Each structure stands twice: as C-alpha cells, then as structure tokens.
Amino acid sequence: MKTKLGYRWNLRLLMAKAGMYATSDLVPLLAERGVVLSATQVYRLVTQDPERLNLHTLMALCDILGCTPNDLIEPIAVPAAKKKAAAGAESQAATVALKGRRPRPAEITKQ
C-alpha cells in the first residue's frame, strides 16, 4: 500500500502552551505584525488544517508563539485510501439492487 504525505497543524497546541486559549487572542497580535484577519478567519486558522497559508501569516504566528514553521507544521505519513475499489463496489451493488425496477410513466385518467 502506498503512503501519502500529510501534515499535522499544531497551532492550537502551541497556543495552549503559550497560555492562549481563545482564538480571539491572536487577532490583535497578528494585526501588530501587519496581518489583518477577521475573528472568523482566525478561528478557522486555529480549528482547521489550512490548505493554503500566506507566508507572512506563518512568520507572524511563529513570532507570536516563539516557534519555527517545523513546530507548527508536522509532516506525517497517511496511508492512501482505496477510493476507486470501494466506489466501484457500491455502484455495482446499486445496479444489482435496481435491476428490473424502473419507474413507470404516470397515467392520467379521467374521472
């Protein structure tokens, strides 16, 4: 089985180590460093794994937390999922279940 490269986003953990437990604590600290994000954007940054990250934001987070990018982003190996095989089996089972069962056209009758 092939493995895929993934990552673990450790921002929440590093914030807790620094004594910051509310996502709103980051908003003014980021603004001091020229990174203006809304409270909602910061909440998503803390609670979800970012798909894209601006380097200015990354450097500001490292400065605030006194860490390196390696502390924030930890590479991990993720086993590749067998999506095609599972999807093929599901569609094949659905085809078998519907065999001989097709909708009939509606009939309009006068009363």
Residue pairs with C-beta under 8 A, 6 or more apart in sequence:
1 79
1 80
2 79
2 80
3 77
3 78
3 79
3 80
4 77
4 78
4 79
4 80
5 75
5 76
5 77
5 78
6 75
6 76
6 77
6 78
7 49
7 73
7 74
7 75
7 76
8 49
8 73
8 74
8 75
8 76
9 48
9 49
9 50
9 72
9 73
10 71
10 72
10 73
10 74
11 45
11 46
11 61
11 72
12 46
12 47
14 65
14 67
14 71
14 72
15 21
15 25
15 26
15 46
15 65
17 65
18 64
18 65
18 66
20 26
23 39
23 42
23 43
23 45
23 46
23 47
24 39
24 42
26 42
26 45
26 46
26 61
26 64
27 37
27 38
27 39
27 42
29 60
29 64
30 36
30 37
30 42
30 57
30 60
30 61
30 64
33 59
33 60
33 63
33 64
34 56
34 60
35 54
35 56
35 57
35 60
37 45
37 57
44 50
45 57
58 69
58 72
61 67
61 72
62 68
62 69
62 71
62 72
65 71
65 72
